[in-house]
């Protein structure tokens, strides 16, 4: 069970950018607030909130900041009312792109997202135009030096779908509803994951290179830099040699 996840590349590249720009707290606070509003402020009965809290504490967010975000979500404190909106479109090379946002002004957000797509060689599509190309899955993520055999045995016994060694990290894939059960089993086995979350994985990928690859990465970066954007998913594939060339020219 080996492979390479371009989705992981995008996600972890975004995480590094977020930390550098100091925006990761803003995105985490929005996720906590929306999660609490959707299903209550008790993480014991709200798995989405529990996942958001795990990320927040992993990023050293202060407890009082977390508690205020939860109270804004449950209505105990006043705050901005964020709405979740997903945009779909295509980038250079026909790459399908999904953009998950949390916004307090849909008119502003859709105008900004459309502008980014058109300026960077893509086009914003209609609802459902590319969503069918992705599947939501649960993921428990380990460092690459972890014991793949131990993870594989414990994960599959707990009901995981697959274990993929990406070199720098090992990813356990599950159905979204099974992620907590599998993660708990891994912890009990003495091999807790560094991170666990759900995300959209492309069912098929589009191989791109050269100028199209450069344009696509610039488009993805621009989308990720938008304040209302929470996650960006794309079904592209770039060879290791091409990635090395792009990195050398950065």
For each residue, the residues with C-beta under 8 A, 3 or more apart:
1: 152 162 163 164 165
2: 164 165
3: 164 165 166
4: 166 167
5: 8 9 164 166 171 201
6: 9 10 202 205 234 235 236 237 238
7: 10 11 199 200 201 202 233
8: 5 11 12 141 166 169 171
9: 5 6 12 13
10: 6 7 13 14 220 232 233 234
11: 7 8 14 15 199 231
12: 8 9 15 16
13: 9 10 16 17
14: 10 11 17 18 224 231 232
15: 11 12 18 19 24
16: 12 13 19 20
17: 13 14 20 21 221 224 225
18: 14 15 21 23 24 27 224
19: 15 16 22 24 59
20: 16 17
21: 17 18 225
22: 19 25
23: 18 26 27 227
24: 15 18 19 27 28 59
25: 22 28 29 59 61 65
26: 23 29 30 227
27: 18 23 24 30 31 230
28: 24 25 31 32 52 55 56 59 61
29: 25 26 32 33 56 65 69
30: 26 27 33 34 82 102 230
31: 27 28 34 35 52 55 102 230
32: 28 29 35 36 49 52 53 56 66 69 70 73
33: 29 30 36 37 69 70 72 73 79 82
34: 30 31 37 38 73 82 84 102
35: 31 32 38 39 46 48 49 52 73
36: 32 33 39 40 41 46 49 69 70 71 72 73 74
37: 33 34 73 74 75
38: 34 35 46 48 73
39: 35 36 45 46 48 49
40: 36 45 46 49 74
41: 36 46 49 70 71 73 74
42: 45 46 49
43: 46 49 50 53
44: 50
45: 39 40 42
46: 35 36 38 39 40 41 42 43 49 50
47: 50 51 180
48: 35 38 39 51 52
49: 32 35 36 39 40 41 42 43 46 52 53 70
50: 43 44 46 47 53 54 180
51: 47 48 54 55 196 197 198
52: 28 31 32 35 48 49 55 56
53: 32 43 49 50 56 57 66
54: 50 51 57 58 195 196
55: 28 31 51 52 58 59 195 197
56: 28 29 32 52 53 59 61 65 66
57: 53 54 60 61 66
58: 54 55 195
59: 19 24 25 28 55 56
60: 57
61: 25 28 56 57 65 66
62: 65 66
63: 66 67
64: 67 68
65: 25 29 56 61 62 68 69
66: 32 53 56 57 61 62 63 69 70
67: 63 64 70 71
68: 64 65 71 72 77
69: 29 32 33 36 65 66 72 73
70: 32 33 36 41 49 66 67 73 74
71: 36 41 67 68 74 75 76 77
72: 33 36 68 69 75 76 77 78 79 80
73: 32 33 34 35 36 37 38 41 69 70 79
74: 36 37 40 41 70 71
75: 37 71 72
76: 71 72
77: 68 71 72
78: 72
79: 33 72 73
80: 72 104
81: 104
82: 30 33 34 102 103 104
83: 102 103 104 106
84: 34 100 101 102
85: 101 102 103 106 109 110
86: 98 99 100 101 127 131
87: 98 99 101 110 113 124
88: 96 97 98 99 124 125 126 127 128 129 130 131
89: 96 97 99 117 122 123 124 125 129 130
90: 94 95 96 97 122 123 125 129 130
91: 94 95 96 97 117 120 121 122 215 216 219 220 234 236
92: 95 120 121 122 208 211 212 213 215 216 219
93: 206 208 212 213 216 236
94: 90 91 206
95: 90 91 92 206 208 216 234 235 236
96: 88 89 90 91 130 133 134 202 206 234 235
97: 88 89 90 91 122 130 219 220 223 232 233 234
98: 86 87 88 130 131 134 200 231 232 233 234
99: 86 87 88 89 113 223 229 231 232 233
100: 84 86 229 230 231 232 233
101: 84 85 86 87 109 113 226 228 229 230
102: 30 31 34 82 83 84 85 228 230
103: 82 83 85 106 108 109 228
104: 80 81 82 83
105: 108 109
106: 83 85 103 109 110
107: 110 111
108: 103 105 111 112 228
109: 85 101 103 105 106 112 113 226 228
110: 85 87 106 107 113 114 124
111: 107 108 114 115
112: 108 109 115 116 226 228
113: 87 99 101 109 110 116 117 124 223 226 229
114: 110 111 117 118 124
115: 111 112 118 119
116: 112 113 119 120 122 219 222 223 226
117: 89 91 113 114 120 122 123 124 219
118: 114 115 122 123 124
119: 115 116 222
120: 91 92 116 117 215 218 219 222
121: 91 92 215 216 219
122: 89 90 91 92 97 116 117 118 219
123: 89 90 117 118
124: 87 88 89 110 113 114 117 118
125: 88 89 90 129 130
126: 88 129
127: 86 88 131
128: 88 131 132
129: 88 89 90 125 126
130: 88 89 90 96 97 98 125 133 134 235
131: 86 88 98 127 128 134
132: 128
133: 96 130 202 203 204 235
134: 96 98 130 131 200 201 202 203 233 235
135: 200 201 203
136: 176 198 199 200 201
137: 161 173 174 175 176 198 199 200 201
138: 173 174 175 176 177 178 179 182 196 197 198
139: 171 172 173 174 179 196 197 198 199
140: 155 160 171 172 174 179 182 183 186 193 195 196
141: 8 169 170 171 172 193 194 195 196
142: 146 151 169 170 171 172 191 193 194
143: 146 168 169 170 194
144: 165 166 167 168 169 170
145:
146: 142 143 150 151 170 191
147: 150 151 191
148: 151 152 163 165 170
149: 152 153
150: 146 147 153 154 189 191
151: 142 146 147 148 154 155 163 170 172 186 191
152: 1 148 149 155 156 163
153: 149 150 156 157
154: 150 151 157 158 185 186 189 191
155: 140 151 152 158 160 163 172 182 185 186
156: 152 153 159 160 163
157: 153 154 185
158: 154 155 181 182 184 185 186
159: 156 174 178 181 182
160: 140 155 156 163 172 173 174 178 182
161: 137 173 174 175
162: 1 172 173
163: 1 148 151 152 155 156 160 170 171 172 173
164: 1 2 3 5 170 171 173
165: 1 2 3 144 148 170
166: 3 4 5 8 144 169 170 171
167: 4 144
168: 143 144
169: 8 141 142 143 144 166 194
170: 141 142 143 144 146 148 151 163 164 165 166
171: 5 8 139 140 141 142 163 164 166
172: 139 140 141 142 151 155 160 162 163 182 186 193
173: 137 138 139 160 161 162 163 164 201
174: 137 138 139 140 159 160 161 178 179 182
175: 137 138 161 178 179
176: 136 137 138 179 198
177: 138
178: 138 159 160 174 175 181 182
179: 138 139 140 174 175 176 182 183 196 197 198
180: 47 50 183 184
181: 158 159 178 184 185
182: 138 140 155 158 159 160 172 174 178 179 185 186
183: 140 179 180 186 187 192 193 196
184: 158 180 181 187 188
185: 154 155 157 158 181 182 188 189
186: 140 151 154 155 158 172 182 183 189 191 192 193
187: 183 184 190 191 192
188: 184 185
189: 150 154 185 186
190: 187
191: 142 146 147 150 151 154 186 187
192: 183 186 187
193: 140 141 142 172 183 186 196
194: 141 142 143 169
195: 54 55 58 140 141
196: 51 54 138 139 140 141 179 183 193
197: 51 55 138 139 179
198: 51 136 137 138 139 176 179
199: 7 11 136 137 139 231 233
200: 7 98 134 135 136 137 231 233
201: 5 7 134 135 136 137 173
202: 6 7 96 133 134 205 233 234 235
203: 133 134 135 235
204: 133 235
205: 6 202 235 236 237
206: 93 94 95 96 235 236 237
207: 236 237 238 239
208: 92 93 95 212 213 216 236 237 238
209: 212 213 238 239 242
210: 213 214 242
211: 92 214 215
212: 92 93 208 209 215 216
213: 92 93 208 209 210 216 217 236 238 242 246
214: 210 211 217 218 246
215: 91 92 120 121 211 212 218 219
216: 91 92 93 95 121 208 212 213 219 220 234 236
217: 213 214 220 221 246
218: 120 214 215 221 222
219: 91 92 97 116 117 120 121 122 215 216 222 223
220: 10 91 97 216 217 223 224 232 234
221: 17 217 218 224 225
222: 116 119 120 218 219 225 226
223: 97 99 113 116 219 220 226 229 232
224: 14 17 18 220 221 229 232
225: 17 21 221 222 229
226: 101 109 112 113 116 222 223 229
227: 23 26
228: 101 102 103 108 109 112
229: 99 100 101 113 223 224 225 226 232
230: 27 30 31 100 101 102
231: 11 14 98 99 100 199 200
232: 10 14 97 98 99 100 220 223 224 229
233: 7 10 97 98 99 100 134 199 200 202
234: 6 10 91 95 96 97 98 202 216 220
235: 6 95 96 130 133 134 202 203 204 205 206
236: 6 91 93 95 205 206 207 208 213 216
237: 6 205 206 207 208
238: 6 207 208 209 213 242 243 246
239: 207 209 242 243
240: 243 244
241: 244 245
242: 209 210 213 238 239 245 246
243: 238 239 240 246 247
244: 240 241 247 248
245: 241 242 248 249
246: 213 214 217 238 242 243 249 250
247: 243 244 250
248: 244 245
249: 245 246
250: 246 247
